[in-house]
Amino acid sequence: MTRVRKAVLPVAGFGTRVLPATKTIPKEMLPVFDRPAIQYVVDEALAAGIEHFVFVTGRNKGAIEDYFDTAYELEASLAAKGKGDLLEELASTKPSPGSMSFVRQQAPLGLGHAIWCARDIIGNEPFAILLPDVLVQASPSCLAQMIDVFNETGGNVIAVEQVPADEVNKYGIIDPESRDGNRIRMRGMIEKPSVNQAPSNLAITGRYILQGSVFEYLADQGAGSGGEIQLTDAMARQMGTEDFHAVEYDGQSYDCGSKLGYLRASMAYACAHPTLGIDAQNLINGLARPV
Ligand code: UTP
């Protein structure tokens, strides 16, 4: 079976729910405690064995490309001052040469269209998609848990988690057929169903392993929910001929795409920091106490 080697990270959206912060700074570059959100997602994928990253970018997203490049002046200045520890930390964020590609989505026509823009670099092999505004704390990483399942089932694998029944209309929701432990064979999926229409409360988390054949469906996928070309709609058609499994992964997700979600993620990652976590927790407790 072909290994999952490549990952697509779509970062071309406008991030309107986090304006004005995202007027000039890409949403993915907003710091979640001490590093940009995108770093956590790249680390998750690296931990799962991903070797090549395809970023689908748009206007005003140049900061992402620069972040993964060498910062000559900064590094020379740190070296001159003998700040080896900081240099080491910067080096740990740098990808190996040639392991990142950047393609432009000229207009944000929807997630499905963004993924389609990566078709030539991915080719006809299974690949991962990680939505960078969703961070997942998990060990092994969420994508690693999915790849474990994929290595047994093949086909297509998506991560899901339970959401409150009255919030299903905010998510892509799966229609489960049968279940074996945390592994669910799927019958269908629907983007943002009404509470009455929803076939389950299992929401798609923003992590996918798909066969390259999805590009054929995306090529002529029309606009769906919200007037956007939806990945869910193309996957629903792909499911007519291919196996789909969902993994109810073990971990905690954070949606950084909204202001309160971003705040929650920042606090959680601060508290999980290896050296500053306890101080961060005390600080948050202090703020929570009535004055
Ligand atoms: P979102 O639905 O969160 O859209 O997209 P958004 O534009 O980033 O944010 P809001 O809704 O305006 O606040 C989920 C992911 O898909 C990417 C986004 O960058 C985000 O990572 N995306 C979405 C694209 O790359 N292109 C698109 O056309 C739409």
Residues whose N, C-alpha, C, O or C-beta is under 5 A from the ligand:
A	BS01	UTP	P10 V11 A12 G13 F14 G15 T16 R17 V18 V56 A107 P108 L109 G110 L111 A114 L131 P132 D133 G257
